[in-house]
Amino acid sequence: MIKIGVIISGRGSNLQAIIDAVELGKIPAQVAVVISNNPKAYGLEWAKKHNIPTKVYEPKKFPDKNTYELEIVKTLRAHQVDLVCLAGYMRIVGEPLLQQYFGKMINIHPALLPSFPGLHSQKQALDYGAKVSGVTVHFVDEGCDTGPIILQTAVPVMQDDTEETLSARILEQEHKLYPEAIKLFAEGKLKIEGRKVKIL
Ligand code: GRF
């Protein structure tokens, strides 16, 4: 059974999906700690309801990004975390986290990468006129949504979609895909080979 650390910034619906999958025994894992950079993140309440330890680290309270991230690394290590899941974490990961967790840190993105990286991916897809968008779970590297891809699901873009309706259709798939990817990692079935992730 592996230990997961989840890092959030807001709503935390992916965190909820992960906790649900763990509690239903779908993933051989335990959520050991939830960390947020935002004290108001709703996901923190959800974690507390499930008796999961939480920590808040506000970047502005640290002299620089390195010191901030080192504190996060310290907490993850204290909880003996094997896998870090970014779930709506709104900051680019820096050197301390990457050094400690490259190959053990994954993220979920609401588009089919490499299309529409960064913020507001659903709006980007709509504005571009894409007919298909989707969800990507990938390992985190030093870029913005550029790491090796683990799993993807395609989601159709409808003609009358708004950012809200498309986001909702994509989110439904996010909640299925993230636990699936975590399960593969927990079972030791993911192997990174350069840009590619082999599923064993
Ligand atoms: C999700 O759409 C996720 O793909 C993106 O940020 C959003 C977070 O939602 N990275 P939530 O906090 O998990 O509800």
Residues whose N, C-alpha, C, O or C-beta is under 5 A from the ligand:
A	BS01	GRF	G10 R11 G12 S13 N14 L15 A87 G88 I108 H109 P110
